[in-house]
Amino acid sequence: MRGIVYAILGILTGWLIWGLFTKDFETNFLFMYIFGLISGYDQEKGKLAG
């Protein structure tokens, strides 16, 4: 569980740094990445459980 929190923090940090350099803080990609990460995590967790 700690790994997914660090991954989300990494996504947010990368989004902030990219936004500072490009002056483009588009949230659509941010939410797509976070949703994809969480859904992939849940799917793999289900496969490992049974």
mmCIF file of the N, C-alpha and C atoms, coordinates in Angstrom:
data_MODEL
# 
_entry.id   MODEL 
# 
loop_
_atom_site.group_PDB 
_atom_site.id 
_atom_site.type_symbol 
_atom_site.label_atom_id 
_atom_site.label_alt_id 
_atom_site.label_comp_id 
_atom_site.label_asym_id 
_atom_site.label_entity_id 
_atom_site.label_seq_id 
_atom_site.pdbx_PDB_ins_code 
_atom_site.Cartn_x 
_atom_site.Cartn_y 
_atom_site.Cartn_z 
_atom_site.occupancy 
_atom_site.B_iso_or_equiv 
_atom_site.pdbx_formal_charge 
_atom_site.auth_seq_id 
_atom_site.auth_comp_id 
_atom_site.auth_asym_id 
_atom_site.auth_atom_id 
_atom_site.pdbx_PDB_model_num 
ATOM 1   N N  . MET A 1 1  ? 0.825  -1.185  0.000   1.00 0.00 ? 1  MET A N  1 
ATOM 2   C CA . MET A 1 1  ? 0.000  0.000   0.000   1.00 0.00 ? 1  MET A CA 1 
ATOM 3   C C  . MET A 1 1  ? 0.875  1.257   0.000   1.00 0.00 ? 1  MET A C  1 
ATOM 4   N N  . ARG A 1 2  ? 2.006  1.187   0.650   1.00 0.00 ? 2  ARG A N  1 
ATOM 5   C CA . ARG A 1 2  ? 2.897  2.335   0.694   1.00 0.00 ? 2  ARG A CA 1 
ATOM 6   C C  . ARG A 1 2  ? 3.431  2.657   -0.707  1.00 0.00 ? 2  ARG A C  1 
ATOM 7   N N  . GLY A 1 3  ? 3.627  1.626   -1.514  1.00 0.00 ? 3  GLY A N  1 
ATOM 8   C CA . GLY A 1 3  ? 4.136  1.823   -2.869  1.00 0.00 ? 3  GLY A CA 1 
ATOM 9   C C  . GLY A 1 3  ? 3.188  2.617   -3.741  1.00 0.00 ? 3  GLY A C  1 
ATOM 10  N N  . ILE A 1 4  ? 1.887  2.355   -3.609  1.00 0.00 ? 4  ILE A N  1 
ATOM 11  C CA . ILE A 1 4  ? 0.917  3.087   -4.426  1.00 0.00 ? 4  ILE A CA 1 
ATOM 12  C C  . ILE A 1 4  ? 0.837  4.548   -3.990  1.00 0.00 ? 4  ILE A C  1 
ATOM 13  N N  . VAL A 1 5  ? 1.004  4.816   -2.711  1.00 0.00 ? 5  VAL A N  1 
ATOM 14  C CA . VAL A 1 5  ? 1.002  6.202   -2.232  1.00 0.00 ? 5  VAL A CA 1 
ATOM 15  C C  . VAL A 1 5  ? 2.215  6.942   -2.786  1.00 0.00 ? 5  VAL A C  1 
ATOM 16  N N  . TYR A 1 6  ? 3.381  6.294   -2.762  1.00 0.00 ? 6  TYR A N  1 
ATOM 17  C CA . TYR A 1 6  ? 4.577  6.912   -3.321  1.00 0.00 ? 6  TYR A CA 1 
ATOM 18  C C  . TYR A 1 6  ? 4.441  7.129   -4.825  1.00 0.00 ? 6  TYR A C  1 
ATOM 19  N N  . ALA A 1 7  ? 3.791  6.190   -5.511  1.00 0.00 ? 7  ALA A N  1 
ATOM 20  C CA . ALA A 1 7  ? 3.588  6.352   -6.946  1.00 0.00 ? 7  ALA A CA 1 
ATOM 21  C C  . ALA A 1 7  ? 2.677  7.544   -7.237  1.00 0.00 ? 7  ALA A C  1 
ATOM 22  N N  . ILE A 1 8  ? 1.620  7.706   -6.467  1.00 0.00 ? 8  ILE A N  1 
ATOM 23  C CA . ILE A 1 8  ? 0.722  8.850   -6.663  1.00 0.00 ? 8  ILE A CA 1 
ATOM 24  C C  . ILE A 1 8  ? 1.451  10.147  -6.351  1.00 0.00 ? 8  ILE A C  1 
ATOM 25  N N  . LEU A 1 9  ? 2.266  10.172  -5.304  1.00 0.00 ? 9  LEU A N  1 
ATOM 26  C CA . LEU A 1 9  ? 3.053  11.368  -4.999  1.00 0.00 ? 9  LEU A CA 1 
ATOM 27  C C  . LEU A 1 9  ? 4.054  11.674  -6.116  1.00 0.00 ? 9  LEU A C  1 
ATOM 28  N N  . GLY A 1 10 ? 4.620  10.642  -6.703  1.00 0.00 ? 10 GLY A N  1 
ATOM 29  C CA . GLY A 1 10 ? 5.528  10.838  -7.832  1.00 0.00 ? 10 GLY A CA 1 
ATOM 30  C C  . GLY A 1 10 ? 4.813  11.403  -9.048  1.00 0.00 ? 10 GLY A C  1 
ATOM 31  N N  . ILE A 1 11 ? 3.603  10.925  -9.302  1.00 0.00 ? 11 ILE A N  1 
ATOM 32  C CA . ILE A 1 11 ? 2.811  11.452  -10.410 1.00 0.00 ? 11 ILE A CA 1 
ATOM 33  C C  . ILE A 1 11 ? 2.489  12.921  -10.172 1.00 0.00 ? 11 ILE A C  1 
ATOM 34  N N  . LEU A 1 12 ? 2.073  13.262  -8.955  1.00 0.00 ? 12 LEU A N  1 
ATOM 35  C CA . LEU A 1 12 ? 1.762  14.659  -8.637  1.00 0.00 ? 12 LEU A CA 1 
ATOM 36  C C  . LEU A 1 12 ? 2.995  15.556  -8.759  1.00 0.00 ? 12 LEU A C  1 
ATOM 37  N N  . THR A 1 13 ? 4.133  15.071  -8.287  1.00 0.00 ? 13 THR A N  1 
ATOM 38  C CA . THR A 1 13 ? 5.356  15.855  -8.379  1.00 0.00 ? 13 THR A CA 1 
ATOM 39  C C  . THR A 1 13 ? 5.760  16.066  -9.833  1.00 0.00 ? 13 THR A C  1 
ATOM 40  N N  . GLY A 1 14 ? 5.699  15.025  -10.630 1.00 0.00 ? 14 GLY A N  1 
ATOM 41  C CA . GLY A 1 14 ? 6.012  15.155  -12.048 1.00 0.00 ? 14 GLY A CA 1 
ATOM 42  C C  . GLY A 1 14 ? 5.060  16.100  -12.761 1.00 0.00 ? 14 GLY A C  1 
ATOM 43  N N  . TRP A 1 15 ? 3.795  16.044  -12.409 1.00 0.00 ? 15 TRP A N  1 
ATOM 44  C CA . TRP A 1 15 ? 2.798  16.939  -13.000 1.00 0.00 ? 15 TRP A CA 1 
ATOM 45  C C  . TRP A 1 15 ? 3.085  18.394  -12.637 1.00 0.00 ? 15 TRP A C  1 
ATOM 46  N N  . LEU A 1 16 ? 3.452  18.641  -11.381 1.00 0.00 ? 16 LEU A N  1 
ATOM 47  C CA . LEU A 1 16 ? 3.773  20.001  -10.952 1.00 0.00 ? 16 LEU A CA 1 
ATOM 48  C C  . LEU A 1 16 ? 5.025  20.537  -11.646 1.00 0.00 ? 16 LEU A C  1 
ATOM 49  N N  . ILE A 1 17 ? 6.055  19.717  -11.738 1.00 0.00 ? 17 ILE A N  1 
ATOM 50  C CA . ILE A 1 17 ? 7.286  20.152  -12.399 1.00 0.00 ? 17 ILE A CA 1 
ATOM 51  C C  . ILE A 1 17 ? 7.027  20.404  -13.878 1.00 0.00 ? 17 ILE A C  1 
ATOM 52  N N  . TRP A 1 18 ? 6.310  19.505  -14.543 1.00 0.00 ? 18 TRP A N  1 
ATOM 53  C CA . TRP A 1 18 ? 5.981  19.685  -15.960 1.00 0.00 ? 18 TRP A CA 1 
ATOM 54  C C  . TRP A 1 18 ? 5.150  20.951  -16.150 1.00 0.00 ? 18 TRP A C  1 
ATOM 55  N N  . GLY A 1 19 ? 4.207  21.194  -15.262 1.00 0.00 ? 19 GLY A N  1 
ATOM 56  C CA . GLY A 1 19 ? 3.374  22.385  -15.350 1.00 0.00 ? 19 GLY A CA 1 
ATOM 57  C C  . GLY A 1 19 ? 4.160  23.667  -15.148 1.00 0.00 ? 19 GLY A C  1 
ATOM 58  N N  . LEU A 1 20 ? 5.153  23.640  -14.278 1.00 0.00 ? 20 LEU A N  1 
ATOM 59  C CA . LEU A 1 20 ? 5.972  24.829  -14.067 1.00 0.00 ? 20 LEU A CA 1 
ATOM 60  C C  . LEU A 1 20 ? 6.801  25.176  -15.303 1.00 0.00 ? 20 LEU A C  1 
ATOM 61  N N  . PHE A 1 21 ? 7.324  24.159  -15.980 1.00 0.00 ? 21 PHE A N  1 
ATOM 62  C CA . PHE A 1 21 ? 8.141  24.415  -17.162 1.00 0.00 ? 21 PHE A CA 1 
ATOM 63  C C  . PHE A 1 21 ? 7.306  24.789  -18.382 1.00 0.00 ? 21 PHE A C  1 
ATOM 64  N N  . THR A 1 22 ? 6.134  24.196  -18.519 1.00 0.00 ? 22 THR A N  1 
ATOM 65  C CA . THR A 1 22 ? 5.331  24.430  -19.715 1.00 0.00 ? 22 THR A CA 1 
ATOM 66  C C  . THR A 1 22 ? 4.180  25.395  -19.485 1.00 0.00 ? 22 THR A C  1 
ATOM 67  N N  . LYS A 1 23 ? 3.934  25.775  -18.243 1.00 0.00 ? 23 LYS A N  1 
ATOM 68  C CA . LYS A 1 23 ? 2.798  26.646  -17.883 1.00 0.00 ? 23 LYS A CA 1 
ATOM 69  C C  . LYS A 1 23 ? 1.469  26.029  -18.317 1.00 0.00 ? 23 LYS A C  1 
ATOM 70  N N  . ASP A 1 24 ? 1.397  24.698  -18.285 1.00 0.00 ? 24 ASP A N  1 
ATOM 71  C CA . ASP A 1 24 ? 0.200  23.979  -18.713 1.00 0.00 ? 24 ASP A CA 1 
ATOM 72  C C  . ASP A 1 24 ? -0.152 22.953  -17.640 1.00 0.00 ? 24 ASP A C  1 
ATOM 73  N N  . PHE A 1 25 ? -1.050 23.323  -16.741 1.00 0.00 ? 25 PHE A N  1 
ATOM 74  C CA . PHE A 1 25 ? -1.471 22.427  -15.668 1.00 0.00 ? 25 PHE A CA 1 
ATOM 75  C C  . PHE A 1 25 ? -2.775 21.742  -16.057 1.00 0.00 ? 25 PHE A C  1 
ATOM 76  N N  . GLU A 1 26 ? -2.715 20.864  -17.054 1.00 0.00 ? 26 GLU A N  1 
ATOM 77  C CA . GLU A 1 26 ? -3.908 20.163  -17.493 1.00 0.00 ? 26 GLU A CA 1 
ATOM 78  C C  . GLU A 1 26 ? -4.163 18.971  -16.571 1.00 0.00 ? 26 GLU A C  1 
ATOM 79  N N  . THR A 1 27 ? -5.358 18.924  -16.005 1.00 0.00 ? 27 THR A N  1 
ATOM 80  C CA . THR A 1 27 ? -5.649 17.897  -15.008 1.00 0.00 ? 27 THR A CA 1 
ATOM 81  C C  . THR A 1 27 ? -6.200 16.613  -15.615 1.00 0.00 ? 27 THR A C  1 
ATOM 82  N N  . ASN A 1 28 ? -6.595 16.620  -16.883 1.00 0.00 ? 28 ASN A N  1 
ATOM 83  C CA . ASN A 1 28 ? -7.154 15.408  -17.483 1.00 0.00 ? 28 ASN A CA 1 
ATOM 84  C C  . ASN A 1 28 ? -6.151 14.264  -17.439 1.00 0.00 ? 28 ASN A C  1 
ATOM 85  N N  . PHE A 1 29 ? -4.916 14.520  -17.857 1.00 0.00 ? 29 PHE A N  1 
ATOM 86  C CA . PHE A 1 29 ? -3.899 13.467  -17.854 1.00 0.00 ? 29 PHE A CA 1 
ATOM 87  C C  . PHE A 1 29 ? -3.526 13.051  -16.441 1.00 0.00 ? 29 PHE A C  1 
ATOM 88  N N  . LEU A 1 30 ? -3.515 13.998  -15.536 1.00 0.00 ? 30 LEU A N  1 
ATOM 89  C CA . LEU A 1 30 ? -3.207 13.682  -14.143 1.00 0.00 ? 30 LEU A CA 1 
ATOM 90  C C  . LEU A 1 30 ? -4.204 12.671  -13.591 1.00 0.00 ? 30 LEU A C  1 
ATOM 91  N N  . PHE A 1 31 ? -5.479 12.922  -13.788 1.00 0.00 ? 31 PHE A N  1 
ATOM 92  C CA . PHE A 1 31 ? -6.493 12.003  -13.269 1.00 0.00 ? 31 PHE A CA 1 
ATOM 93  C C  . PHE A 1 31 ? -6.495 10.675  -14.017 1.00 0.00 ? 31 PHE A C  1 
ATOM 94  N N  . MET A 1 32 ? -6.181 10.691  -15.310 1.00 0.00 ? 32 MET A N  1 
ATOM 95  C CA . MET A 1 32 ? -6.088 9.430   -16.057 1.00 0.00 ? 32 MET A CA 1 
ATOM 96  C C  . MET A 1 32 ? -4.948 8.569   -15.525 1.00 0.00 ? 32 MET A C  1 
ATOM 97  N N  . TYR A 1 33 ? -3.802 9.166   -15.256 1.00 0.00 ? 33 TYR A N  1 
ATOM 98  C CA . TYR A 1 33 ? -2.673 8.411   -14.727 1.00 0.00 ? 33 TYR A CA 1 
ATOM 99  C C  . TYR A 1 33 ? -2.979 7.827   -13.357 1.00 0.00 ? 33 TYR A C  1 
ATOM 100 N N  . ILE A 1 34 ? -3.563 8.638   -12.490 1.00 0.00 ? 34 ILE A N  1 
ATOM 101 C CA . ILE A 1 34 ? -3.878 8.164   -11.144 1.00 0.00 ? 34 ILE A CA 1 
ATOM 102 C C  . ILE A 1 34 ? -4.950 7.082   -11.193 1.00 0.00 ? 34 ILE A C  1 
ATOM 103 N N  . PHE A 1 35 ? -5.979 7.257   -12.019 1.00 0.00 ? 35 PHE A N  1 
ATOM 104 C CA . PHE A 1 35 ? -7.023 6.241   -12.144 1.00 0.00 ? 35 PHE A CA 1 
ATOM 105 C C  . PHE A 1 35 ? -6.457 4.942   -12.707 1.00 0.00 ? 35 PHE A C  1 
ATOM 106 N N  . GLY A 1 36 ? -5.600 5.053   -13.705 1.00 0.00 ? 36 GLY A N  1 
ATOM 107 C CA . GLY A 1 36 ? -4.973 3.859   -14.281 1.00 0.00 ? 36 GLY A CA 1 
ATOM 108 C C  . GLY A 1 36 ? -4.094 3.136   -13.281 1.00 0.00 ? 36 GLY A C  1 
ATOM 109 N N  . LEU A 1 37 ? -3.369 3.890   -12.492 1.00 0.00 ? 37 LEU A N  1 
ATOM 110 C CA . LEU A 1 37 ? -2.509 3.286   -11.475 1.00 0.00 ? 37 LEU A CA 1 
ATOM 111 C C  . LEU A 1 37 ? -3.330 2.540   -10.439 1.00 0.00 ? 37 LEU A C  1 
ATOM 112 N N  . ILE A 1 38 ? -4.384 3.159   -9.956  1.00 0.00 ? 38 ILE A N  1 
ATOM 113 C CA . ILE A 1 38 ? -5.215 2.528   -8.928  1.00 0.00 ? 38 ILE A CA 1 
ATOM 114 C C  . ILE A 1 38 ? -5.958 1.320   -9.480  1.00 0.00 ? 38 ILE A C  1 
ATOM 115 N N  . SER A 1 39 ? -6.498 1.429   -10.683 1.00 0.00 ? 39 SER A N  1 
ATOM 116 C CA . SER A 1 39 ? -7.231 0.289   -11.246 1.00 0.00 ? 39 SER A CA 1 
ATOM 117 C C  . SER A 1 39 ? -6.284 -0.865  -11.559 1.00 0.00 ? 39 SER A C  1 
ATOM 118 N N  . GLY A 1 40 ? -5.087 -0.581  -12.040 1.00 0.00 ? 40 GLY A N  1 
ATOM 119 C CA . GLY A 1 40 ? -4.101 -1.635  -12.280 1.00 0.00 ? 40 GLY A CA 1 
ATOM 120 C C  . GLY A 1 40 ? -3.660 -2.305  -10.992 1.00 0.00 ? 40 GLY A C  1 
ATOM 121 N N  . TYR A 1 41 ? -3.509 -1.513  -9.960  1.00 0.00 ? 41 TYR A N  1 
ATOM 122 C CA . TYR A 1 41 ? -3.132 -2.057  -8.650  1.00 0.00 ? 41 TYR A CA 1 
ATOM 123 C C  . TYR A 1 41 ? -4.229 -2.989  -8.128  1.00 0.00 ? 41 TYR A C  1 
ATOM 124 N N  . ASP A 1 42 ? -5.485 -2.565  -8.256  1.00 0.00 ? 42 ASP A N  1 
ATOM 125 C CA . ASP A 1 42 ? -6.595 -3.393  -7.784  1.00 0.00 ? 42 ASP A CA 1 
ATOM 126 C C  . ASP A 1 42 ? -6.706 -4.693  -8.585  1.00 0.00 ? 42 ASP A C  1 
ATOM 127 N N  . GLN A 1 43 ? -6.478 -4.638  -9.886  1.00 0.00 ? 43 GLN A N  1 
ATOM 128 C CA . GLN A 1 43 ? -6.562 -5.839  -10.707 1.00 0.00 ? 43 GLN A CA 1 
ATOM 129 C C  . GLN A 1 43 ? -5.462 -6.827  -10.343 1.00 0.00 ? 43 GLN A C  1 
ATOM 130 N N  . GLU A 1 44 ? -4.247 -6.340  -10.177 1.00 0.00 ? 44 GLU A N  1 
ATOM 131 C CA . GLU A 1 44 ? -3.158 -7.235  -9.800  1.00 0.00 ? 44 GLU A CA 1 
ATOM 132 C C  . GLU A 1 44 ? -3.339 -7.799  -8.402  1.00 0.00 ? 44 GLU A C  1 
ATOM 133 N N  . LYS A 1 45 ? -3.873 -7.002  -7.508  1.00 0.00 ? 45 LYS A N  1 
ATOM 134 C CA . LYS A 1 45 ? -4.125 -7.468  -6.154  1.00 0.00 ? 45 LYS A CA 1 
ATOM 135 C C  . LYS A 1 45 ? -5.161 -8.590  -6.170  1.00 0.00 ? 45 LYS A C  1 
ATOM 136 N N  . GLY A 1 46 ? -6.159 -8.466  -7.034  1.00 0.00 ? 46 GLY A N  1 
ATOM 137 C CA . GLY A 1 46 ? -7.182 -9.512  -7.166  1.00 0.00 ? 46 GLY A CA 1 
ATOM 138 C C  . GLY A 1 46 ? -6.619 -10.790 -7.765  1.00 0.00 ? 46 GLY A C  1 
ATOM 139 N N  . LYS A 1 47 ? -5.698 -10.677 -8.716  1.00 0.00 ? 47 LYS A N  1 
ATOM 140 C CA . LYS A 1 47 ? -5.096 -11.859 -9.328  1.00 0.00 ? 47 LYS A CA 1 
ATOM 141 C C  . LYS A 1 47 ? -4.234 -12.623 -8.326  1.00 0.00 ? 47 LYS A C  1 
ATOM 142 N N  . LEU A 1 48 ? -3.533 -11.884 -7.486  1.00 0.00 ? 48 LEU A N  1 
ATOM 143 C CA . LEU A 1 48 ? -2.664 -12.533 -6.508  1.00 0.00 ? 48 LEU A CA 1 
ATOM 144 C C  . LEU A 1 48 ? -3.444 -13.218 -5.405  1.00 0.00 ? 48 LEU A C  1 
ATOM 145 N N  . ALA A 1 49 ? -4.622 -12.665 -5.096  1.00 0.00 ? 49 ALA A N  1 
ATOM 146 C CA . ALA A 1 49 ? -5.425 -13.229 -4.013  1.00 0.00 ? 49 ALA A CA 1 
ATOM 147 C C  . ALA A 1 49 ? -6.105 -14.524 -4.421  1.00 0.00 ? 49 ALA A C  1 
ATOM 148 N N  . GLY A 1 50 ? -6.402 -14.667 -5.683  1.00 0.00 ? 50 GLY A N  1 
ATOM 149 C CA . GLY A 1 50 ? -7.030 -15.924 -6.043  1.00 0.00 ? 50 GLY A CA 1 
ATOM 150 C C  . GLY A 1 50 ? -7.632 -15.841 -7.338  1.00 0.00 ? 50 GLY A C  1 
# 
